[in-house]
Amino acid sequence: MDHIDFNKITACGGDCFDCLHYHNNDCCGCRQNGGICVKMWKDGCEICKCCQEHDVQFCGLCNAFPCVCLRNTLTWNQDGIERLEMLAEEYHRRRKVFLPVLSLLWKKIGTHGVMTLSTSLDNRVTSRPMSVVVLNGVFYCQTDKTSLKCQQIQKNPNVALCYQNFSIEGTCRIVGKPYENPVFIQSMRESFPNAVERWSSLPTECILSVTPVRMAAWGYENDKPYMEYWDFQNLSYCRKWK
């Protein structure tokens, strides 16, 4: 089971690695492509949409699994439910090992910081420093929802954050207004009180959440450089000497 790459597992438990469209660069995977599967669901997959709404990578991780919707839709794979159960077991096994690693990571990053957020769309990349707070392993900041950055995020949620020696790749969403989230406001007040006073109550201000997908950081030990890598979808960590 260690060979399973959860980055290539579809919402319904399929494997993009087995698909010619993926190898021919016709499709990057349904979860990365807004629910569109070139092979089967060019108008968007309901299973993938449901996983996005429940904030899970694939159906086996959902509290409602196996639901009626899944049973009625997953008609092309008779063993689909059992495969999703197997994938969920492997996912939770890896997660148990990964959690202590994550605990050390969050201690290194801390609870807040000024981080550079990069977004892109139509061959245009923009970067901007943001006042960011970290809550339960997710990065949050606030900005004007009419800004170019928000327009890019709404069409391309794949973003990057840069903070100290950390490079963070993730997916970004608009998740309401600042004062609709008391935990966010309290954390911002503790870390960036001036930003709350100046911007949080504006009618067009919104919260952005960045869920990490991959992280990398460089470091030195005895003057020898190394890189650390965290893969949040595969629940894996490695350290490589340079």
PASEBA-1860 file (N, C-alpha, C; in nm, 3 decimals):
! residues 242
1> MDHIDFNK> 0.081/-0.122/0.000/0.000/0.000/0.000/0.085/0.128/0.000 ~ 0.213/0.114/0.035/0.299/0.233/0.040/0.318/0.296/-0.098 ~ 0.289/0.219/-0.204/0.308/0.271/-0.339/0.196/0.365/-0.381 ~ 0.086/0.369/-0.305/-0.028/0.452/-0.343/0.010/0.600/-0.331 ~ -0.016/0.676/-0.438/0.009/0.819/-0.440/-0.126/0.889/-0.429 ~ -0.157/0.941/-0.311/-0.287/1.004/-0.289/-0.303/1.132/-0.370 ~ -0.194/1.187/-0.422/-0.206/1.303/-0.510/-0.275/1.266/-0.641 ~ -0.272/1.137/-0.677/-0.329/1.092/-0.803/-0.459/1.013/-0.783
9> ITACGGDC> -0.506/1.002/-0.659/-0.631/0.931/-0.632/-0.748/1.026/-0.656 ~ -0.846/0.982/-0.733/-0.962/1.065/-0.764/-1.062/1.062/-0.648 ~ -1.160/1.146/-0.656/-1.262/1.154/-0.550/-1.333/1.021/-0.529 ~ -1.352/0.944/-0.637/-1.424/0.817/-0.629/-1.332/0.699/-0.603 ~ -1.202/0.724/-0.586/-1.109/0.617/-0.556/-1.032/0.565/-0.675 ~ -1.050/0.624/-0.792/-0.972/0.585/-0.908/-0.829/0.635/-0.898 ~ -0.747/0.593/-0.993/-0.605/0.631/-0.992/-0.569/0.694/-1.125 ~ -0.534/0.822/-1.123/-0.498/0.894/-1.246/-0.379/0.829/-1.316
17> FDCLHYHN> -0.294/0.760/-1.240/-0.176/0.699/-1.299/-0.213/0.592/-1.402 ~ -0.334/0.537/-1.391/-0.380/0.434/-1.485/-0.450/0.492/-1.606 ~ -0.455/0.625/-1.618/-0.533/0.690/-1.724/-0.441/0.750/-1.830 ~ -0.468/0.719/-1.956/-0.389/0.771/-2.067/-0.401/0.922/-2.078 ~ -0.521/0.975/-2.046/-0.540/1.120/-2.054/-0.446/1.193/-1.959 ~ -0.420/1.133/-1.843/-0.329/1.194/-1.747/-0.186/1.191/-1.800 ~ -0.144/1.077/-1.855/-0.007/1.065/-1.906/0.015/1.151/-2.031 ~ -0.092/1.176/-2.105/-0.081/1.260/-2.226/-0.098/1.409/-2.194
25> NDCCGCRQ> -0.109/1.441/-2.064/-0.126/1.580/-2.018/-0.256/1.642/-2.068 ~ -0.356/1.557/-2.097/-0.489/1.608/-2.133/-0.571/1.641/-2.009 ~ -0.531/1.587/-1.896/-0.608/1.605/-1.772/-0.511/1.599/-1.655 ~ -0.531/1.687/-1.557/-0.444/1.688/-1.439/-0.509/1.620/-1.320 ~ -0.627/1.560/-1.340/-0.698/1.494/-1.231/-0.821/1.573/-1.189 ~ -0.927/1.502/-1.153/-1.054/1.569/-1.124/-1.045/1.665/-1.007 ~ -0.971/1.628/-0.901/-0.963/1.715/-0.784/-0.884/1.841/-0.813 ~ -0.789/1.833/-0.906/-0.709/1.949/-0.943/-0.773/2.028/-1.057
33> NGGICVKM> -0.880/1.973/-1.115/-0.936/2.031/-1.236/-1.082/2.074/-1.219 ~ -1.118/2.107/-1.094/-1.253/2.155/-1.067/-1.362/2.052/-1.091 ~ -1.329/1.923/-1.074/-1.429/1.818/-1.090/-1.442/1.765/-1.230 ~ -1.365/1.819/-1.323/-1.373/1.775/-1.462/-1.281/1.656/-1.485 ~ -1.338/1.546/-1.533/-1.262/1.428/-1.571/-1.274/1.414/-1.723 ~ -1.165/1.430/-1.794/-1.168/1.428/-1.941/-1.224/1.295/-1.993 ~ -1.195/1.187/-1.921/-1.236/1.055/-1.965/-1.386/1.034/-1.951 ~ -1.446/1.086/-1.840/-1.585/1.052/-1.811/-1.677/1.170/-1.785
41> WKDGCEIC> -1.626/1.277/-1.723/-1.715/1.384/-1.674/-1.666/1.520/-1.721 ~ -1.688/1.552/-1.846/-1.640/1.680/-1.899/-1.721/1.799/-1.845 ~ -1.839/1.772/-1.794/-1.921/1.879/-1.736/-1.907/1.885/-1.584 ~ -1.818/1.804/-1.529/-1.798/1.805/-1.384/-1.861/1.683/-1.318 ~ -1.788/1.623/-1.226/-1.832/1.501/-1.158/-1.904/1.535/-1.028 ~ -2.021/1.478/-1.008/-2.098/1.504/-0.887/-2.028/1.448/-0.763 ~ -1.957/1.336/-0.780/-1.885/1.278/-0.666/-1.773/1.373/-0.622 ~ -1.700/1.426/-0.719/-1.593/1.521/-0.686/-1.649/1.647/-0.622
49> KCCQEHDV> -1.759/1.696/-0.675/-1.824/1.815/-0.617/-1.866/1.789/-0.474 ~ -1.919/1.671/-0.448/-1.963/1.635/-0.313/-1.844/1.630/-0.217 ~ -1.731/1.573/-0.263/-1.611/1.568/-0.179/-1.561/1.708/-0.146 ~ -1.568/1.798/-0.243/-1.526/1.936/-0.220/-1.616/2.003/-0.115 ~ -1.746/1.975/-0.123/-1.839/2.033/-0.027/-1.817/1.979/0.113 ~ -1.775/1.852/0.122/-1.749/1.790/0.253/-1.604/1.804/0.297 ~ -1.522/1.872/0.212/-1.383/1.901/0.245/-1.302/1.775/0.273 ~ -1.315/1.675/0.185/-1.237/1.552/0.197/-1.169/1.523/0.063
57> QFCGLCNA> -1.058/1.451/0.066/-0.985/1.419/-0.056/-1.060/1.318/-0.142 ~ -1.121/1.218/-0.077/-1.196/1.117/-0.151/-1.306/1.063/-0.060 ~ -1.401/0.993/-0.121/-1.524/0.954/-0.051/-1.500/0.871/0.075 ~ -1.397/0.787/0.074/-1.372/0.701/0.188/-1.343/0.776/0.316 ~ -1.308/0.904/0.308/-1.277/0.984/0.427/-1.397/1.061/0.479 ~ -1.510/1.050/0.411/-1.628/1.129/0.448/-1.705/1.060/0.560 ~ -1.760/1.139/0.651/-1.840/1.084/0.762/-1.968/1.017/0.712 ~ -2.013/1.055/0.592/-2.137/0.997/0.537/-2.110/0.874/0.450
65> FPCVCLRN> -1.984/0.834/0.435/-1.949/0.720/0.350/-2.000/0.589/0.411 ~ -2.055/0.498/0.328/-2.089/0.513/0.186/-2.232/0.561/0.171 ~ -2.251/0.676/0.111/-2.383/0.738/0.102/-2.460/0.687/-0.020 ~ -2.589/0.719/-0.025/-2.674/0.676/-0.136/-2.627/0.738/-0.267 ~ -2.587/0.864/-0.262/-2.539/0.932/-0.383/-2.421/0.858/-0.444 ~ -2.327/0.816/-0.360/-2.210/0.743/-0.410/-2.251/0.610/-0.470 ~ -2.335/0.535/-0.402/-2.378/0.403/-0.451/-2.451/0.416/-0.585 ~ -2.530/0.522/-0.600/-2.607/0.540/-0.723/-2.521/0.591/-0.839
73> TLTWNQDG> -2.412/0.660/-0.806/-2.328/0.721/-0.910/-2.212/0.632/-0.951 ~ -2.153/0.562/-0.856/-2.034/0.482/-0.882/-2.073/0.347/-0.943 ~ -2.131/0.355/-1.063/-2.184/0.235/-1.128/-2.083/0.166/-1.217 ~ -1.972/0.232/-1.248/-1.873/0.176/-1.340/-1.771/0.087/-1.270 ~ -1.774/0.079/-1.138/-1.677/-0.001/-1.063/-1.748/-0.080/-0.955 ~ -1.765/-0.209/-0.976/-1.836/-0.293/-0.879/-1.762/-0.303/-0.747 ~ -1.631/-0.288/-0.751/-1.550/-0.298/-0.629/-1.515/-0.161/-0.573 ~ -1.584/-0.057/-0.620/-1.549/0.080/-0.581/-1.559/0.107/-0.432
81> IERLEMLA> -1.665/0.058/-0.369/-1.684/0.084/-0.225/-1.573/0.017/-0.145 ~ -1.540/-0.111/-0.180/-1.433/-0.180/-0.107/-1.298/-0.112/-0.126 ~ -1.275/-0.061/-0.248/-1.148/0.008/-0.273/-1.140/0.136/-0.191 ~ -1.250/0.208/-0.182/-1.250/0.330/-0.102/-1.226/0.300/0.046 ~ -1.280/0.188/0.094/-1.255/0.147/0.232/-1.107/0.117/0.254 ~ -1.046/0.047/0.157/-0.904/0.015/0.164/-0.818/0.141/0.162 ~ -0.853/0.235/0.074/-0.779/0.361/0.067/-0.790/0.438/0.197 ~ -0.908/0.439/0.257/-0.927/0.510/0.383/-0.843/0.449/0.494
89> EEYHRRRK> -0.834/0.317/0.497/-0.751/0.250/0.599/-0.604/0.290/0.584 ~ -0.556/0.291/0.460/-0.417/0.329/0.436/-0.394/0.475/0.469 ~ -0.490/0.560/0.435/-0.478/0.702/0.465/-0.465/0.724/0.616 ~ -0.550/0.661/0.694/-0.547/0.680/0.840/-0.421/0.619/0.901 ~ -0.369/0.511/0.840/-0.243/0.454/0.889/-0.130/0.555/0.872 ~ -0.123/0.616/0.754/-0.018/0.716/0.728/-0.037/0.838/0.818 ~ -0.162/0.878/0.837/-0.191/0.997/0.917/-0.141/0.980/1.060 ~ -0.155/0.861/1.115/-0.111/0.834/1.251/0.040/0.856/1.265
97> VFLPVLSL> 0.114/0.820/1.160/0.259/0.839/1.160/0.296/0.984/1.134 ~ 0.215/1.051/1.052/0.245/1.188/1.008/0.215/1.293/1.114 ~ 0.121/1.268/1.203/0.077/1.369/1.299/0.190/1.420/1.389 ~ 0.277/1.334/1.444/0.388/1.388/1.524/0.481/1.478/1.443 ~ 0.500/1.446/1.314/0.582/1.529/1.226/0.518/1.666/1.209 ~ 0.385/1.666/1.191/0.312/1.792/1.176/0.322/1.878/1.301 ~ 0.315/1.815/1.417/0.323/1.889/1.542/0.453/1.969/1.549 ~ 0.563/1.907/1.509/0.692/1.977/1.509/0.693/2.088/1.404
105> LWKKIGTH> 0.631/2.062/1.289/0.627/2.162/1.182/0.555/2.288/1.227 ~ 0.437/2.274/1.288/0.360/2.391/1.329/0.431/2.470/1.438 ~ 0.510/2.402/1.521/0.588/2.474/1.620/0.693/2.561/1.553 ~ 0.751/2.511/1.443/0.850/2.590/1.370/0.786/2.711/1.303 ~ 0.669/2.693/1.244/0.603/2.802/1.171/0.543/2.904/1.266 ~ 0.486/2.859/1.376/0.426/2.951/1.472/0.280/2.981/1.440 ~ 0.225/3.079/1.508/0.082/3.109/1.498/0.049/3.220/1.399 ~ 0.148/3.296/1.353/0.120/3.407/1.263/0.249/3.457/1.199
113> GVMTLSTS> 0.234/3.539/1.095/0.349/3.599/1.030/0.308/3.675/0.906 ~ 0.394/3.763/0.861/0.373/3.831/0.733/0.430/3.742/0.624 ~ 0.342/3.690/0.538/0.380/3.593/0.437/0.344/3.646/0.298 ~ 0.424/3.609/0.200/0.399/3.651/0.062/0.306/3.550/-0.005 ~ 0.191/3.598/-0.051/0.093/3.514/-0.119/0.102/3.537/-0.268 ~ 0.123/3.429/-0.344/0.132/3.436/-0.490/0.013/3.364/-0.553 ~ -0.050/3.431/-0.649/-0.163/3.374/-0.722/-0.138/3.392/-0.871 ~ -0.210/3.315/-0.953/-0.186/3.324/-1.097/-0.312/3.292/-1.176
121> LDNRVTSR> -0.319/3.349/-1.296/-0.427/3.320/-1.390/-0.389/3.377/-1.527 ~ -0.413/3.300/-1.631/-0.388/3.345/-1.769/-0.246/3.400/-1.787 ~ -0.149/3.322/-1.739/-0.007/3.357/-1.754/0.032/3.485/-1.680 ~ -0.048/3.523/-1.583/-0.014/3.640/-1.502/-0.002/3.597/-1.356 ~ 0.113/3.623/-1.296/0.138/3.587/-1.157/0.149/3.716/-1.075 ~ 0.081/3.720/-0.961/0.091/3.835/-0.871/0.131/3.787/-0.733 ~ 0.208/3.869/-0.662/0.254/3.837/-0.527/0.234/3.958/-0.437 ~ 0.201/3.929/-0.312/0.174/4.039/-0.219/0.193/3.992/-0.076
129> PMSVVVLN> 0.259/4.071/0.010/0.271/4.032/0.151/0.136/4.043/0.221 ~ 0.105/3.942/0.303/-0.024/3.936/0.373/-0.001/3.909/0.521 ~ -0.087/3.965/0.605/-0.084/3.934/0.747/-0.162/3.804/0.768 ~ -0.091/3.698/0.804/-0.148/3.563/0.806/-0.150/3.507/0.947 ~ -0.261/3.443/0.984/-0.269/3.368/1.108/-0.287/3.220/1.075 ~ -0.235/3.134/1.160/-0.241/2.989/1.139/-0.334/2.929/1.243 ~ -0.440/2.864/1.195/-0.540/2.804/1.282/-0.565/2.660/1.239 ~ -0.532/2.565/1.327/-0.556/2.423/1.300/-0.497/2.378/1.166
137> GVFYCQTD> -0.377/2.422/1.138/-0.307/2.378/1.019/-0.352/2.442/0.889 ~ -0.427/2.552/0.898/-0.472/2.625/0.780/-0.428/2.771/0.795 ~ -0.386/2.832/0.684/-0.340/2.970/0.684/-0.456/3.062/0.645 ~ -0.478/3.168/0.724/-0.589/3.261/0.699/-0.537/3.405/0.690 ~ -0.597/3.481/0.598/-0.568/3.623/0.588/-0.694/3.692/0.536 ~ -0.691/3.824/0.527/-0.806/3.898/0.477/-0.764/3.994/0.367 ~ -0.858/4.018/0.274/-0.829/4.110/0.164/-0.960/4.156/0.103 ~ -0.953/4.246/0.006/-1.071/4.297/-0.063/-1.115/4.197/-0.169
145> KTSLKCQQ> -1.241/4.156/-0.164/-1.288/4.053/-0.257/-1.298/4.103/-0.401 ~ -1.287/4.235/-0.422/-1.289/4.289/-0.558/-1.148/4.298/-0.618 ~ -1.047/4.260/-0.542/-0.908/4.274/-0.587/-0.876/4.173/-0.696 ~ -0.769/4.200/-0.770/-0.721/4.108/-0.873/-0.687/3.973/-0.811 ~ -0.629/3.975/-0.693/-0.590/3.851/-0.627/-0.711/3.760/-0.606 ~ -0.823/3.815/-0.559/-0.943/3.734/-0.539/-1.000/3.685/-0.672 ~ -0.993/3.767/-0.773/-1.041/3.725/-0.905/-0.960/3.606/-0.956 ~ -0.829/3.609/-0.932/-0.744/3.497/-0.973/-0.778/3.372/-0.892
153> IQKNPNVA> -0.796/3.387/-0.763/-0.823/3.273/-0.676/-0.954/3.205/-0.712 ~ -1.055/3.284/-0.746/-1.185/3.226/-0.779/-1.178/3.138/-0.903 ~ -1.084/3.166/-0.994/-1.072/3.085/-1.115/-0.957/2.985/-1.108 ~ -0.860/3.013/-1.025/-0.747/2.921/-1.006/-0.710/2.920/-0.858 ~ -0.759/2.821/-0.782/-0.736/2.819/-0.638/-0.597/2.774/-0.596 ~ -0.512/2.736/-0.691/-0.377/2.690/-0.657/-0.287/2.810/-0.632 ~ -0.236/2.820/-0.509/-0.158/2.937/-0.468/-0.029/2.892/-0.399 ~ 0.055/2.988/-0.367/0.179/2.961/-0.293/0.199/3.069/-0.188
161> LCYQNFSI> 0.256/3.028/-0.075/0.295/3.120/0.031/0.445/3.105/0.055 ~ 0.510/3.215/0.083/0.651/3.212/0.118/0.666/3.278/0.255 ~ 0.731/3.207/0.347/0.748/3.260/0.483/0.881/3.211/0.539 ~ 0.968/3.306/0.571/1.101/3.272/0.620/1.166/3.173/0.523 ~ 1.203/3.054/0.570/1.265/2.956/0.481/1.165/2.851/0.433 ~ 1.035/2.878/0.447/0.931/2.784/0.407/0.868/2.824/0.274 ~ 0.855/2.728/0.186/0.780/2.744/0.061/0.656/2.656/0.072 ~ 0.539/2.716/0.059/0.413/2.647/0.086/0.324/2.650/-0.037
169> EGTCRIVG> 0.286/2.534/-0.087/0.190/2.523/-0.195/0.056/2.482/-0.136 ~ -0.053/2.542/-0.184/-0.182/2.506/-0.128/-0.298/2.546/-0.217 ~ -0.417/2.521/-0.167/-0.539/2.562/-0.235/-0.609/2.668/-0.151 ~ -0.661/2.769/-0.219/-0.716/2.885/-0.151/-0.865/2.900/-0.179 ~ -0.940/2.941/-0.076/-1.083/2.966/-0.091/-1.121/3.095/-0.020 ~ -1.227/3.156/-0.066/-1.289/3.269/0.006/-1.391/3.211/0.101 ~ -1.377/3.242/0.231/-1.460/3.174/0.331/-1.538/3.273/0.420 ~ -1.598/3.373/0.358/-1.682/3.464/0.434/-1.612/3.594/0.470
177> KPYENPVF> -1.677/3.670/0.559/-1.627/3.801/0.600/-1.558/3.790/0.737 ~ -1.464/3.881/0.765/-1.388/3.871/0.891/-1.474/3.862/1.016 ~ -1.572/3.950/1.029/-1.650/3.952/1.152/-1.753/3.840/1.160 ~ -1.764/3.760/1.054/-1.848/3.640/1.060/-1.773/3.524/1.125 ~ -1.643/3.541/1.148/-1.560/3.436/1.205/-1.491/3.489/1.331 ~ -1.552/3.470/1.448/-1.495/3.525/1.573/-1.356/3.472/1.605 ~ -1.329/3.345/1.573/-1.197/3.288/1.602/-1.090/3.358/1.518 ~ -1.122/3.384/1.391/-1.028/3.454/1.304/-1.003/3.596/1.356
185> IQSMRESF> -1.111/3.668/1.389/-1.096/3.806/1.437/-1.015/3.811/1.565 ~ -1.039/3.719/1.657/-0.965/3.717/1.782/-0.816/3.694/1.757 ~ -0.786/3.598/1.669/-0.647/3.570/1.637/-0.580/3.688/1.567 ~ -0.653/3.754/1.476/-0.599/3.872/1.409/-0.578/3.986/1.508 ~ -0.669/4.003/1.602/-0.655/4.110/1.702/-0.530/4.089/1.786 ~ -0.500/3.964/1.818/-0.382/3.935/1.899/-0.253/3.957/1.822 ~ -0.256/3.931/1.691/-0.132/3.934/1.611/-0.118/4.058/1.524 ~ -0.232/4.106/1.470/-0.229/4.221/1.378/-0.346/4.316/1.409
193> PNAVERWS> -0.343/4.380/1.526/-0.456/4.465/1.567/-0.483/4.581/1.471 ~ -0.378/4.639/1.413/-0.397/4.753/1.322/-0.474/4.710/1.197 ~ -0.447/4.590/1.148/-0.517/4.540/1.028/-0.666/4.522/1.057 ~ -0.699/4.477/1.177/-0.840/4.459/1.213/-0.911/4.594/1.216 ~ -0.847/4.691/1.280/-0.909/4.823/1.293/-0.927/4.891/1.157 ~ -0.833/4.874/1.069/-0.836/4.946/0.941/-0.922/4.878/0.836 ~ -0.923/4.743/0.834/-0.980/4.676/0.717/-1.096/4.581/0.745 ~ -1.100/4.519/0.861/-1.191/4.406/0.881/-1.339/4.440/0.866
201> SLPTECIL> -1.377/4.562/0.897/-1.519/4.598/0.892/-1.564/4.651/0.755 ~ -1.471/4.664/0.661/-1.509/4.715/0.529/-1.604/4.617/0.459 ~ -1.703/4.667/0.387/-1.806/4.579/0.328/-1.754/4.479/0.226 ~ -1.641/4.510/0.161/-1.589/4.419/0.059/-1.475/4.332/0.110 ~ -1.446/4.341/0.241/-1.337/4.261/0.296/-1.380/4.115/0.312 ~ -1.291/4.022/0.281/-1.322/3.880/0.293/-1.204/3.804/0.352 ~ -1.230/3.682/0.398/-1.125/3.596/0.452/-1.081/3.498/0.343 ~ -0.952/3.480/0.332/-0.895/3.376/0.246/-0.838/3.265/0.334
209> SVTPVRMA> -0.867/3.141/0.299/-0.806/3.028/0.368/-0.718/2.952/0.271 ~ -0.597/2.919/0.313/-0.504/2.843/0.231/-0.477/2.711/0.302 ~ -0.522/2.602/0.242/-0.498/2.468/0.294/-0.370/2.414/0.230 ~ -0.269/2.382/0.309/-0.142/2.339/0.251/-0.154/2.204/0.181 ~ -0.089/2.192/0.067/-0.080/2.067/-0.007/0.062/2.010/0.004 ~ 0.160/2.098/-0.015/0.301/2.059/-0.002/0.379/2.174/0.063 ~ 0.482/2.140/0.137/0.573/2.240/0.193/0.716/2.193/0.174 ~ 0.805/2.292/0.165/0.948/2.263/0.159/1.021/2.370/0.240
217> AWGYENDK> 1.131/2.333/0.301/1.210/2.429/0.379/1.356/2.387/0.374 ~ 1.444/2.485/0.369/1.586/2.456/0.371/1.642/2.481/0.509 ~ 1.753/2.413/0.538/1.819/2.431/0.666/1.964/2.386/0.658 ~ 2.036/2.401/0.770/2.175/2.362/0.776/2.199/2.284/0.905 ~ 2.286/2.184/0.894/2.331/2.111/1.012/2.481/2.088/0.997 ~ 2.557/2.142/1.093/2.703/2.135/1.084/2.752/2.195/0.952 ~ 2.691/2.307/0.913/2.726/2.379/0.790/2.695/2.301/0.662 ~ 2.620/2.194/0.673/2.581/2.115/0.556/2.434/2.141/0.526
225> PYMEYWDF> 2.401/2.184/0.402/2.262/2.218/0.371/2.174/2.094/0.347 ~ 2.047/2.110/0.380/1.950/2.004/0.353/1.815/2.067/0.322 ~ 1.727/1.988/0.263/1.589/2.029/0.236/1.494/1.935/0.308 ~ 1.386/1.991/0.361/1.279/1.911/0.420/1.155/1.925/0.332 ~ 1.080/1.815/0.317/0.961/1.815/0.234/0.845/1.750/0.310 ~ 0.731/1.820/0.308/0.608/1.768/0.368/0.501/1.757/0.258 ~ 0.441/1.640/0.245/0.335/1.617/0.146/0.206/1.590/0.224 ~ 0.116/1.687/0.224/-0.004/1.676/0.307/-0.109/1.582/0.249
233> QNLSYCRK> -0.106/1.557/0.120/-0.202/1.465/0.060/-0.156/1.321/0.073 ~ -0.025/1.299/0.063/0.028/1.165/0.082/0.067/1.137/0.227 ~ 0.058/1.240/0.312/0.092/1.226/0.453/0.234/1.171/0.469 ~ 0.328/1.236/0.405/0.466/1.188/0.407/0.563/1.303/0.433 ~ 0.679/1.268/0.486/0.785/1.363/0.516/0.919/1.302/0.479 ~ 1.009/1.384/0.424/1.144/1.336/0.399/1.242/1.452/0.413 ~ 1.366/1.416/0.438/1.475/1.513/0.452/1.586/1.470/0.359 ~ 1.636/1.562/0.277/1.739/1.529/0.178/1.857/1.624/0.193
241> WK> 1.976/1.566/0.200/2.098/1.645/0.206/2.133/1.696/0.068 ~ 2.187/1.814/0.063/2.228/1.876/-0.065/2.378/1.867/-0.085
END
